[in-house]
Amino acid sequence: KIMWALADCNSFFCSVEKAFHPGLEGKPVCVLSSNDGNIIALTPEAKKMGIKRGDPVFKVKDIISCNNVKLFSTNMRLYAAMSRRVTNMLRKSIHRVENYSIDESFCCLDGYERLYDMENFMREIVEKVRLWTEIPMSVGIAPSKTLAKVGSKFAKQYKGYRSVCMIDTDEKRRKALSISDLSDVWGIGRRTLEKLEYYGVHTPLEFADKSENWVKSRFTLPTVRTWRELNGIDCIDTAEVIAKQTICTSRSFGNMVTELDDLKASIAHFASSCANKLRGQSSLCRSVTVFITSNRFRDDLPQYSNILTHTLPIATADTLEITNTAITILKELYRPSIQYKKSGVILGDISSNKVVTQYLFDPIPNRPERHHLMQLIDKINQRYGTKTILLGVEGVENQKWTTKCEQRTPNYLTDINEIMTIKI
């Protein structure tokens, strides 16, 4: 059987911050959401103090101040740059690496078992990543990706595994599934969990021990694939999982805005980001949705929220076309004298860019040239940094609508103006 390894970076956002701030080892660290409102990532030390992911900062401010918890604003550019470094290190040692998320990668170990001891081989890679990036990792090895994720959780939870847990026998598989939580299994969402519990299934092992016909008669194909994976049958294509069916970018504003131009800038920024993500997964979209809303926590202010969707004549990933459509929608939604707190853009009806249905009355005659333009812009932004080239309507930095990030770590790895300096 082909063995898969899931390399999972521990508390990734916090680990990146600790890598650039010496002296935080063993201390509680939290990373905050946009506008520094909620905790979205935290170290085990912070969890032991009673802090939970999703907690509003103001609710746990006493714990933070009494225990000297270090807070950082989210910096996705820095985290993405560090993620690329970790992934590149994995690819230097392993031929086939599938980057599943910003902190997780699946590594195909087919054939490596003839040359190495799998556990020691992955431990050496974990140690190399730690030495070169200061990012700790946990690795699960198994004959399926879902079992590999189960193994990575054990490697993270129990120090005795020394960062690597391998599930290579049926005995190990059954033991791991018997002591795991059903809600933690990759591919089992809330509704599926409720349905399984309705049928009296409470552990991953009980689910795996059901017959395939029993699962097929009660659940959809994705759940059947999860069942097969739990039984050691590799059948999930991560490329299909990564390609999202909808792409959404939205933010709560740092300050409430009332002017249409400010909302235009935010919508253009979000539409451009969505289009970039769309091209990144080699997809096209047919629908563009825009929503705007006021501050629902301010009862003293007029309340308004609305959402509208437009369908495009041809599936596209063109930033200009998507942004123009989004701004057109915004003009229909906008109401003056309202103080807006949040806006967002959602791209839907997503399909592969390998097949494009043509339209006789296409309003854009130069699509090939526009496609080439998008490719050039993407290359420049990848080389010189995100938003090196951007739409004029997006405006400059530090506008009213931009989020608060008062405790943001500089972009040490991607911005020459923010490069780290050391005083000797």
ChimeraX attribute file (.defattr): number of C-alpha atoms within 10 A of each C-alpha:
attribute: neighborCount
match mode: 1-to-1
recipient: residues
	/A:1	12
	/A:2	14
	/A:3	23
	/A:4	25
	/A:5	30
	/A:6	31
	/A:7	30
	/A:8	26
	/A:9	24
	/A:10	19
	/A:11	19
	/A:12	22
	/A:13	29
	/A:14	24
	/A:15	24
	/A:16	22
	/A:17	25
	/A:18	19
	/A:19	15
	/A:20	15
	/A:21	11
	/A:22	8
	/A:23	9
	/A:24	16
	/A:25	12
	/A:26	11
	/A:27	15
	/A:28	22
	/A:29	26
	/A:30	28
	/A:31	25
	/A:32	26
	/A:33	21
	/A:34	20
	/A:35	18
	/A:36	22
	/A:37	17
	/A:38	21
	/A:39	23
	/A:40	20
	/A:41	22
	/A:42	24
	/A:43	20
	/A:44	15
	/A:45	16
	/A:46	22
	/A:47	15
	/A:48	10
	/A:49	13
	/A:50	9
	/A:51	23
	/A:52	17
	/A:53	15
	/A:54	13
	/A:55	14
	/A:56	17
	/A:57	18
	/A:58	10
	/A:59	11
	/A:60	15
	/A:61	13
	/A:62	11
	/A:63	15
	/A:64	20
	/A:65	10
	/A:66	8
	/A:67	13
	/A:68	12
	/A:69	19
	/A:70	18
	/A:71	20
	/A:72	22
	/A:73	23
	/A:74	27
	/A:75	21
	/A:76	12
	/A:77	17
	/A:78	20
	/A:79	21
	/A:80	16
	/A:81	15
	/A:82	21
	/A:83	24
	/A:84	14
	/A:85	15
	/A:86	25
	/A:87	19
	/A:88	13
	/A:89	17
	/A:90	23
	/A:91	14
	/A:92	11
	/A:93	13
	/A:94	16
	/A:95	12
	/A:96	14
	/A:97	21
	/A:98	15
	/A:99	20
	/A:100	16
	/A:101	11
	/A:102	19
	/A:103	21
	/A:104	22
	/A:105	21
	/A:106	24
	/A:107	23
	/A:108	20
	/A:109	20
	/A:110	15
	/A:111	11
	/A:112	15
	/A:113	13
	/A:114	8
	/A:115	8
	/A:116	11
	/A:117	10
	/A:118	17
	/A:119	19
	/A:120	12
	/A:121	15
	/A:122	25
	/A:123	19
	/A:124	11
	/A:125	19
	/A:126	25
	/A:127	16
	/A:128	17
	/A:129	20
	/A:130	15
	/A:131	11
	/A:132	11
	/A:133	18
	/A:134	16
	/A:135	25
	/A:136	20
	/A:137	27
	/A:138	27
	/A:139	34
	/A:140	30
	/A:141	30
	/A:142	28
	/A:143	26
	/A:144	25
	/A:145	29
	/A:146	28
	/A:147	31
	/A:148	27
	/A:149	26
	/A:150	27
	/A:151	28
	/A:152	27
	/A:153	22
	/A:154	22
	/A:155	23
	/A:156	22
	/A:157	12
	/A:158	12
	/A:159	10
	/A:160	11
	/A:161	19
	/A:162	15
	/A:163	25
	/A:164	29
	/A:165	26
	/A:166	25
	/A:167	22
	/A:168	15
	/A:169	11
	/A:170	11
	/A:171	9
	/A:172	13
	/A:173	21
	/A:174	18
	/A:175	12
	/A:176	18
	/A:177	22
	/A:178	16
	/A:179	11
	/A:180	16
	/A:181	14
	/A:182	21
	/A:183	16
	/A:184	13
	/A:185	19
	/A:186	15
	/A:187	17
	/A:188	18
	/A:189	13
	/A:190	10
	/A:191	9
	/A:192	15
	/A:193	17
	/A:194	15
	/A:195	13
	/A:196	20
	/A:197	14
	/A:198	10
	/A:199	11
	/A:200	11
	/A:201	18
	/A:202	17
	/A:203	18
	/A:204	22
	/A:205	22
	/A:206	15
	/A:207	21
	/A:208	21
	/A:209	13
	/A:210	12
	/A:211	10
	/A:212	13
	/A:213	9
	/A:214	10
	/A:215	19
	/A:216	14
	/A:217	9
	/A:218	13
	/A:219	13
	/A:220	11
	/A:221	11
	/A:222	12
	/A:223	17
	/A:224	20
	/A:225	20
	/A:226	25
	/A:227	25
	/A:228	19
	/A:229	22
	/A:230	27
	/A:231	21
	/A:232	24
	/A:233	18
	/A:234	21
	/A:235	14
	/A:236	16
	/A:237	9
	/A:238	13
	/A:239	12
	/A:240	10
	/A:241	11
	/A:242	12
	/A:243	18
	/A:244	16
	/A:245	14
	/A:246	14
	/A:247	20
	/A:248	18
	/A:249	17
	/A:250	20
	/A:251	19
	/A:252	21
	/A:253	22
	/A:254	19
	/A:255	16
	/A:256	18
	/A:257	19
	/A:258	16
	/A:259	15
	/A:260	14
	/A:261	13
	/A:262	20
	/A:263	26
	/A:264	21
	/A:265	21
	/A:266	27
	/A:267	29
	/A:268	28
	/A:269	23
	/A:270	24
	/A:271	33
	/A:272	26
	/A:273	20
	/A:274	24
	/A:275	24
	/A:276	18
	/A:277	18
	/A:278	26
	/A:279	20
	/A:280	12
	/A:281	15
	/A:282	14
	/A:283	21
	/A:284	24
	/A:285	26
	/A:286	18
	/A:287	22
	/A:288	23
	/A:289	21
	/A:290	26
	/A:291	21
	/A:292	21
	/A:293	20
	/A:294	22
	/A:295	20
	/A:296	14
	/A:297	8
	/A:298	9
	/A:299	8
	/A:300	8
	/A:301	12
	/A:302	13
	/A:303	15
	/A:304	15
	/A:305	18
	/A:306	15
	/A:307	16
	/A:308	14
	/A:309	17
	/A:310	14
	/A:311	14
	/A:312	14
	/A:313	15
	/A:314	18
	/A:315	22
	/A:316	23
	/A:317	26
	/A:318	21
	/A:319	24
	/A:320	16
	/A:321	16
	/A:322	25
	/A:323	25
	/A:324	14
	/A:325	21
	/A:326	29
	/A:327	20
	/A:328	14
	/A:329	20
	/A:330	23
	/A:331	12
	/A:332	11
	/A:333	16
	/A:334	20
	/A:335	16
	/A:336	9
	/A:337	10
	/A:338	19
	/A:339	19
	/A:340	28
	/A:341	21
	/A:342	22
	/A:343	25
	/A:344	23
	/A:345	29
	/A:346	19
	/A:347	25
	/A:348	19
	/A:349	14
	/A:350	20
	/A:351	19
	/A:352	15
	/A:353	16
	/A:354	8
	/A:355	10
	/A:356	12
	/A:357	7
	/A:358	10
	/A:359	10
	/A:360	6
	/A:361	9
	/A:362	11
	/A:363	10
	/A:364	10
	/A:365	9
	/A:366	9
	/A:367	13
	/A:368	9
	/A:369	10
	/A:370	16
	/A:371	14
	/A:372	11
	/A:373	14
	/A:374	18
	/A:375	13
	/A:376	12
	/A:377	16
	/A:378	19
	/A:379	12
	/A:380	15
	/A:381	14
	/A:382	12
	/A:383	11
	/A:384	13
	/A:385	16
	/A:386	15
	/A:387	16
	/A:388	12
	/A:389	12
	/A:390	16
	/A:391	14
	/A:392	10
	/A:393	16
	/A:394	21
	/A:395	16
	/A:396	9
	/A:397	8
	/A:398	10
	/A:399	15
	/A:400	15
	/A:401	22
	/A:402	19
	/A:403	17
	/A:404	20
	/A:405	18
	/A:406	11
	/A:407	15
	/A:408	17
	/A:409	17
	/A:410	16
	/A:411	18
	/A:412	16
	/A:413	16
	/A:414	18
	/A:415	15
	/A:416	11
	/A:417	9
	/A:418	12
	/A:419	12
	/A:420	12
	/A:421	7
	/A:422	5
	/A:423	3
	/A:424	3
